[in-house]
Amino acid sequence: MKRLSFALLAVGLAAPVLFVPAVARVVDVRGLWRGLAEAAEDPGRGGGQRARPAEGRQPEFTPPTIRDYKPKSQLVTPQHPVPRAKFPVIDIHSHQPTPISPGEFDRVMTGMEANNLKILVNLSGSSGDRLRQGIDALRASKYKDRMVLFANVNFREQVGPGFGAKAARQLEADIKAGAMGLKIFKDLGMFVRKSDGSRLQVDDPELDPIWATCARLEVPVLIHIAEPAAFFEPLDYTNERWLELSLYPDRRHQEGVRFEQLMTERNTMIRRHPNTKFILAHFGWHGNDLARAGKLLDENPNVFYDVAAVLYDFGRQPRAAHDFFVKYQDRILFGKDSYQPDEYPYYWRVFETNDEYFDYYRDYHAFWKLYGIGLPDQVLKKLYNGNALRLTPGLARAGFTD
């Protein structure tokens, strides 16, 4: 009651300076009285902590499910869809059959031409005989130099002493056969086991000959380590990827190795091989934390990012993303991941326009809207093709301009 008395005294002293009509002043004071009385009865409500409007109420109508509620925005803003990229594009992150059939290549090329995709890098190139069959199929096709293969390491073989040296020899043979680089899938660090049953860590010295071979042959390593941090977090309603995780059980990682452990191992391996160029798939899963993404680039000149499948992170922070892409314009490459031609235009629109509040193409990835980040032409050219040409010497240069 002492708090209430002091508060009412303060109101009494302040009242004369309120230059409002008398009736309005009475209403205001009564409302203030009620608020002060409630605060006195419940100290937790003081200090600006007030009940939110509708707090405690229940909807009169049956609530929709998370998939049914799709409100139609009443916002009216300029719309500038971009069906075709402004400059020729190298997609550094795609997955196609190996070997690809002529009919399938025809289908892929239709989507490539519509989007201004000049070269598609098929990261699912395999190794050994299958990789050679894939390269032969591409060389025999009518679309010369429009698709290339990255080799893969066969982690299904027993990983024990000598594994790395053997894998490095196979990789060198694959590069000489025509592979343009190496792709490492997310199994490394998460699922691959050593012969003794223990988890194969990303920074295991047994793998050093592989990374050293890529440095010596001057080919990049496009490496996918871990999954989004949210995939490792509790499956409650605060998890922004809850719907995706409820739809795809294989993406849940609530047990086993943790996200930060995988990041630590990856970064240790990167530092140990400063002459190897590492392209971190999916922005290294740091698109949601651009300060962290920038720090990794600053500390490791041999690190690059691709933008595959993380457009939702750039589109929800357009000003910060714009500044990041401009600052690190020599370190970011375009990639899409799953090949669905109708989804590419979302990337072009985010990168090339300043449009506001438009849909993302997969609602289970993101419940928020996208905004364009309006990149300058010189940055777009590097993102779309220049950086890929610089990091992957074997790519054909025809059709690209400075």
C-alpha positions as CSV (number, residue, x, y, z in Angstrom):
1,M,0.0,0.0,0.0
2,K,3.0,2.3,0.5
3,R,3.8,1.9,-3.2
4,L,0.2,2.7,-4.1
5,S,0.2,5.8,-1.9
6,F,3.4,7.2,-3.5
7,A,2.1,6.5,-7.0
8,L,-1.2,8.3,-6.3
9,L,0.7,11.2,-4.9
10,A,2.8,11.4,-8.0
11,V,-0.4,11.3,-10.1
12,G,-1.9,14.1,-8.1
13,L,1.2,16.3,-8.5
14,A,1.4,15.7,-12.3
15,A,-2.4,16.1,-13.0
16,P,-2.4,20.0,-13.2
17,V,0.0,19.9,-16.2
18,L,-2.2,17.7,-18.4
19,F,-3.7,20.2,-20.9
20,V,-6.6,18.0,-22.0
21,P,-10.4,18.5,-21.6
22,A,-11.8,17.9,-18.1
23,V,-13.8,14.9,-19.1
24,A,-10.9,13.2,-20.8
25,R,-8.7,14.0,-17.8
26,V,-11.2,12.1,-15.5
27,V,-11.1,9.1,-17.8
28,D,-7.4,9.0,-17.9
29,V,-6.9,9.3,-14.2
30,R,-9.4,6.5,-13.5
31,G,-7.6,4.3,-16.0
32,L,-4.3,5.2,-14.3
33,W,-5.8,4.4,-10.9
34,R,-6.8,1.0,-12.1
35,G,-3.4,0.3,-13.5
36,L,-1.6,1.4,-10.4
37,A,-3.9,-0.6,-8.2
38,E,-3.3,-3.8,-10.3
39,A,0.4,-3.2,-10.1
40,A,0.3,-2.8,-6.4
41,E,-1.6,-6.1,-6.0
42,D,0.7,-7.9,-8.5
43,P,4.3,-6.6,-8.3
44,G,5.2,-8.9,-11.3
45,R,3.0,-6.6,-13.5
46,G,5.0,-3.5,-12.6
47,G,8.0,-2.1,-14.5
48,G,6.1,-2.0,-17.9
49,Q,5.0,-5.7,-17.8
50,R,1.3,-5.6,-18.8
51,A,-1.0,-8.2,-20.0
52,R,-1.1,-8.3,-23.8
53,P,-4.4,-7.7,-25.7
54,A,-6.4,-11.0,-26.1
55,E,-4.1,-12.7,-23.5
56,G,-6.1,-15.6,-22.0
57,R,-8.8,-15.4,-24.7
58,Q,-9.7,-18.4,-26.8
59,P,-10.7,-18.2,-30.5
60,E,-14.5,-18.3,-31.0
61,F,-13.9,-20.4,-34.2
62,T,-12.1,-23.7,-34.6
63,P,-8.4,-22.9,-35.1
64,P,-6.9,-24.1,-38.4
65,T,-4.1,-26.5,-38.5
66,I,-0.6,-25.1,-39.2
67,R,-0.9,-26.2,-42.8
68,D,-4.4,-24.8,-43.3
69,Y,-3.7,-21.3,-42.1
70,K,-2.5,-19.4,-45.2
71,P,-3.6,-15.7,-44.7
72,K,-3.9,-13.7,-47.9
73,S,-1.8,-10.6,-47.4
74,Q,-3.6,-7.3,-48.0
75,L,-0.3,-5.5,-48.5
76,V,0.0,-3.9,-51.9
77,T,3.6,-3.4,-53.1
78,P,5.4,-3.3,-56.5
79,Q,6.0,-6.7,-57.9
80,H,8.9,-7.6,-60.2
81,P,9.2,-11.3,-60.7
82,V,12.4,-12.4,-62.5
83,P,11.8,-15.5,-64.6
84,R,15.3,-15.6,-66.0
85,A,18.7,-14.7,-64.5
86,K,20.2,-11.4,-65.6
87,F,23.6,-13.0,-66.4
88,P,24.6,-16.6,-67.3
89,V,24.7,-18.8,-64.3
90,I,26.8,-21.7,-63.1
91,D,24.9,-23.8,-60.7
92,I,27.7,-25.3,-58.5
93,H,25.3,-27.4,-56.5
94,S,23.1,-29.8,-58.4
95,H,22.2,-33.5,-58.3
96,Q,21.5,-35.5,-61.5
97,P,21.7,-39.1,-62.5
98,T,25.1,-40.5,-63.3
99,P,25.3,-41.5,-66.1
100,I,22.5,-39.2,-67.4
101,S,20.4,-40.5,-70.3
102,P,19.9,-38.4,-73.5
103,G,16.2,-38.0,-72.7
104,E,16.8,-36.9,-69.1
105,F,19.5,-34.4,-70.3
106,D,16.9,-33.0,-72.8
107,R,14.5,-32.4,-69.9
108,V,17.2,-30.8,-67.7
109,M,18.3,-28.6,-70.6
110,T,14.8,-27.2,-71.1
111,G,14.8,-25.9,-67.5
112,M,18.4,-24.6,-67.9
113,E,17.6,-22.6,-71.0
114,A,14.5,-21.1,-69.4
115,N,16.6,-19.9,-66.4
116,N,19.8,-18.8,-68.2
117,L,21.7,-21.6,-66.6
118,K,24.9,-22.1,-68.6
119,I,26.6,-24.9,-66.7
120,L,25.2,-27.4,-64.2
121,V,27.7,-29.1,-61.8
122,N,26.4,-32.6,-60.9
123,L,27.8,-33.3,-57.5
124,S,26.6,-36.9,-57.6
125,G,29.4,-38.1,-59.9
126,S,30.3,-41.2,-57.9
127,S,33.8,-42.6,-58.5
128,G,35.7,-45.2,-60.5
129,D,33.8,-47.0,-63.3
130,R,30.5,-45.2,-62.7
131,L,32.1,-41.8,-62.8
132,R,33.8,-42.7,-66.1
133,Q,30.5,-43.8,-67.5
134,G,29.0,-40.5,-66.5
135,I,31.8,-38.5,-68.1
136,D,31.5,-40.6,-71.3
137,A,27.7,-39.9,-71.4
138,L,28.3,-36.1,-71.1
139,R,31.0,-36.1,-73.8
140,A,28.8,-38.0,-76.2
141,S,25.8,-35.7,-75.6
142,K,24.7,-32.8,-77.8
143,Y,25.2,-30.4,-74.9
144,K,28.9,-30.2,-74.8
145,D,30.3,-28.5,-71.6
146,R,26.8,-27.8,-70.2
147,M,27.2,-30.3,-67.4
148,V,30.2,-31.5,-65.4
149,L,30.8,-34.0,-62.6
150,F,32.4,-33.8,-59.2
151,A,33.8,-37.0,-57.8
152,N,32.8,-38.6,-54.5
153,V,34.6,-40.6,-51.8
154,N,33.2,-44.0,-51.2
155,F,32.7,-44.1,-47.4
156,R,30.9,-47.4,-47.7
157,E,34.3,-49.1,-47.7
158,Q,35.8,-49.9,-44.3
159,V,37.4,-46.8,-42.9
160,G,40.5,-47.9,-41.2
161,P,44.3,-47.3,-41.4
162,G,45.2,-46.6,-45.0
163,F,41.7,-45.6,-46.1
164,G,42.6,-42.0,-46.7
165,A,45.6,-42.8,-48.9
166,K,43.6,-45.3,-51.0
167,A,40.7,-42.8,-51.4
168,A,43.2,-40.1,-52.4
169,R,44.6,-42.3,-55.2
170,Q,41.1,-43.0,-56.5
171,L,40.3,-39.3,-56.4
172,E,43.3,-38.5,-58.4
173,A,42.3,-41.1,-61.0
174,D,38.8,-39.6,-61.1
175,I,40.1,-36.1,-61.6
176,K,42.4,-37.3,-64.5
177,A,39.3,-39.0,-66.0
178,G,37.5,-35.7,-66.1
179,A,35.9,-34.9,-62.7
180,M,36.2,-31.2,-61.9
181,G,36.2,-31.3,-58.1
182,L,35.2,-33.3,-55.1
183,K,31.8,-33.4,-53.3
184,I,31.6,-34.6,-49.7
185,F,28.1,-35.5,-48.5
186,K,26.7,-34.9,-45.0
187,D,27.2,-38.5,-44.0
188,L,30.8,-37.5,-43.0
189,G,30.7,-36.5,-39.3
190,M,27.2,-37.7,-38.7
191,F,26.8,-41.3,-39.9
192,V,30.1,-42.7,-41.3
193,R,31.7,-45.2,-38.9
194,K,35.3,-46.3,-38.6
195,S,36.2,-50.0,-38.6
196,D,36.2,-50.0,-34.8
197,G,32.6,-48.7,-34.7
198,S,33.4,-45.2,-33.6
199,R,32.1,-42.1,-35.5
200,L,34.5,-40.8,-38.2
201,Q,35.1,-37.2,-37.3
202,V,35.4,-34.6,-39.9
203,D,38.9,-33.7,-38.8
204,D,40.2,-37.2,-38.5
205,P,43.8,-37.2,-39.8
206,E,43.1,-40.4,-41.8
207,L,41.3,-38.1,-44.3
208,D,44.2,-35.7,-44.7
209,P,45.5,-37.3,-47.9
210,I,42.2,-36.5,-49.6
211,W,42.3,-32.8,-48.8
212,A,46.0,-32.6,-49.7
213,T,45.3,-34.2,-53.1
214,C,42.7,-31.6,-53.9
215,A,45.1,-28.8,-53.0
216,R,47.8,-30.4,-55.2
217,L,45.5,-30.9,-58.1
218,E,43.9,-27.4,-57.6
219,V,40.3,-28.6,-57.5
220,P,37.7,-27.4,-55.0
221,V,36.1,-29.5,-52.3
222,L,32.3,-28.8,-52.0
223,I,31.6,-30.1,-48.6
224,H,28.3,-30.5,-46.7
225,I,28.7,-30.9,-43.0
226,A,25.8,-31.1,-40.5
227,E,22.3,-29.8,-41.1
228,P,20.6,-26.5,-39.9
229,A,21.1,-25.9,-36.2
230,A,17.3,-26.1,-35.7
231,F,17.4,-29.8,-36.8
232,F,19.4,-30.6,-33.6
233,E,17.2,-28.6,-31.2
234,P,14.2,-29.8,-29.2
235,L,11.0,-30.6,-31.2
236,D,8.8,-28.1,-29.5
237,Y,6.7,-25.2,-30.9
238,T,9.5,-22.7,-30.6
239,N,11.5,-24.6,-33.2
240,E,11.1,-22.6,-36.4
241,R,11.6,-25.8,-38.5
242,W,9.0,-27.8,-36.5
243,L,6.8,-28.5,-39.6
244,E,9.7,-29.7,-41.7
245,L,10.9,-31.9,-38.9
246,S,7.5,-33.3,-38.3
247,L,7.2,-34.1,-42.1
248,Y,10.6,-35.6,-42.5
249,P,11.8,-37.8,-39.6
250,D,15.2,-38.4,-41.2
251,R,16.0,-34.8,-40.7
252,R,15.7,-35.0,-36.9
253,H,19.0,-35.0,-35.0
254,Q,18.1,-34.8,-31.3
255,E,20.5,-37.6,-30.4
256,G,24.1,-38.3,-31.4
257,V,26.7,-35.7,-32.4
258,R,25.8,-32.1,-31.8
259,F,25.8,-29.2,-34.3
260,E,28.6,-27.3,-32.6
261,Q,30.8,-30.3,-32.4
262,L,30.5,-30.8,-36.1
263,M,31.3,-27.1,-36.7
264,T,34.4,-27.4,-34.5
265,E,35.6,-30.5,-36.4
266,R,34.9,-28.9,-39.8
267,N,36.8,-25.7,-38.8
268,T,39.7,-27.6,-37.4
269,M,40.0,-29.6,-40.7
270,I,39.8,-26.3,-42.7
271,R,42.6,-24.7,-40.7
272,R,44.8,-27.7,-41.1
273,H,44.6,-27.5,-44.9
274,P,45.0,-23.8,-45.8
275,N,45.9,-24.6,-49.4
276,T,42.7,-26.6,-50.1
277,K,39.7,-24.6,-51.4
278,F,36.6,-25.5,-49.4
279,I,33.2,-24.5,-50.7
280,L,30.8,-24.9,-47.8
281,A,27.5,-26.1,-49.0
282,H,24.4,-24.3,-47.8
283,F,26.4,-21.3,-46.6
284,G,28.0,-23.6,-44.0
285,W,24.6,-23.4,-42.2
286,H,25.5,-19.9,-41.1
287,G,23.1,-17.9,-43.3
288,N,21.1,-17.2,-40.1
289,D,24.1,-15.7,-38.4
290,L,26.0,-13.5,-40.8
291,A,28.4,-12.3,-38.2
292,R,29.6,-15.8,-37.7
293,A,29.7,-16.5,-41.4
294,G,31.9,-13.4,-41.9
295,K,34.2,-14.3,-39.1
296,L,34.8,-17.8,-40.7
297,L,35.7,-16.2,-44.0
298,D,38.0,-13.6,-42.4
299,E,39.9,-16.3,-40.5
300,N,40.1,-18.7,-43.5
301,P,41.0,-17.3,-46.9
302,N,40.5,-20.8,-48.4
303,V,36.8,-20.9,-47.5
304,F,33.8,-20.1,-49.8
305,Y,30.1,-20.5,-49.5
306,D,27.4,-21.7,-51.8
307,V,23.8,-20.4,-51.4
308,A,22.0,-23.7,-52.1
309,A,18.7,-24.2,-50.3
310,V,19.1,-21.4,-47.8
311,L,17.4,-18.6,-49.7
312,Y,15.0,-18.2,-46.8
313,D,17.7,-16.8,-44.6
314,F,18.9,-14.1,-47.0
315,G,15.4,-13.1,-47.9
316,R,14.3,-12.4,-44.3
317,Q,17.3,-10.0,-43.6
318,P,17.6,-8.1,-46.9
319,R,19.8,-5.2,-45.7
320,A,22.3,-7.3,-43.8
321,A,22.4,-9.9,-46.6
322,H,23.0,-7.1,-49.2
323,D,25.9,-5.8,-47.2
324,F,27.3,-9.2,-46.6
325,F,27.2,-10.2,-50.3
326,V,28.8,-7.0,-51.3
327,K,31.6,-7.2,-48.7
328,Y,32.3,-10.9,-49.5
329,Q,31.5,-10.8,-53.2
330,D,34.6,-12.9,-54.1
331,R,33.6,-15.7,-51.7
332,I,30.0,-16.7,-52.6
333,L,28.9,-19.0,-55.4
334,F,25.4,-19.7,-56.7
335,G,23.9,-23.2,-56.1
336,K,20.4,-24.5,-55.9
337,D,20.6,-28.2,-54.8
338,S,17.4,-29.9,-55.9
339,Y,16.8,-29.3,-59.6
340,Q,13.3,-27.8,-60.0
341,P,13.3,-25.2,-62.7
342,D,10.3,-23.4,-61.4
343,E,12.1,-22.6,-58.1
344,Y,15.1,-20.8,-59.6
345,P,13.2,-17.5,-60.3
346,Y,12.8,-17.0,-56.5
347,Y,16.6,-16.8,-56.3
348,W,16.8,-14.3,-59.2
349,R,14.1,-12.1,-57.6
350,V,15.8,-12.1,-54.2
351,F,19.2,-11.3,-55.7
352,E,18.2,-8.9,-58.4
353,T,15.3,-6.8,-57.0
354,N,14.3,-4.8,-54.0
355,D,10.8,-6.3,-53.9
356,E,9.1,-6.7,-50.5
357,Y,7.2,-9.3,-48.8
358,F,6.8,-12.1,-51.3
359,D,6.3,-15.8,-50.9
360,Y,9.1,-18.4,-50.4
361,Y,8.6,-21.5,-52.6
362,R,8.4,-24.1,-49.7
363,D,6.2,-23.2,-46.8
364,Y,7.6,-26.0,-44.6
365,H,11.1,-24.4,-44.8
366,A,10.0,-20.9,-43.8
367,F,6.8,-19.4,-42.4
368,W,8.1,-15.9,-43.2
369,K,8.1,-13.8,-46.5
370,L,11.1,-12.9,-48.6
371,Y,12.6,-9.5,-49.5
372,G,14.9,-8.7,-52.4
373,I,18.5,-7.7,-51.6
374,G,19.1,-5.8,-54.8
375,L,22.7,-6.8,-55.6
376,P,24.8,-4.6,-58.0
377,D,25.7,-6.1,-61.3
378,Q,29.3,-6.7,-60.5
379,V,28.3,-8.7,-57.5
380,L,25.7,-10.6,-59.4
381,K,28.2,-11.6,-62.1
382,K,30.6,-13.0,-59.5
383,L,27.8,-14.8,-57.6
384,Y,26.3,-16.3,-60.8
385,N,29.5,-17.4,-62.6
386,G,32.7,-15.5,-61.9
387,N,33.7,-17.1,-58.6
388,A,32.8,-20.6,-59.9
389,L,35.0,-20.1,-63.0
390,R,37.9,-18.9,-60.8
391,L,37.6,-21.8,-58.3
392,T,37.0,-24.6,-60.9
393,P,39.6,-24.2,-63.6
394,G,38.2,-27.0,-65.8
395,L,34.9,-25.3,-66.5
396,A,34.3,-24.0,-70.1
397,R,34.7,-20.2,-70.4
398,A,32.7,-19.8,-73.6
399,G,29.5,-17.7,-73.1
400,F,30.8,-15.7,-70.1
401,T,31.9,-12.1,-70.1
402,D,33.8,-10.0,-67.6
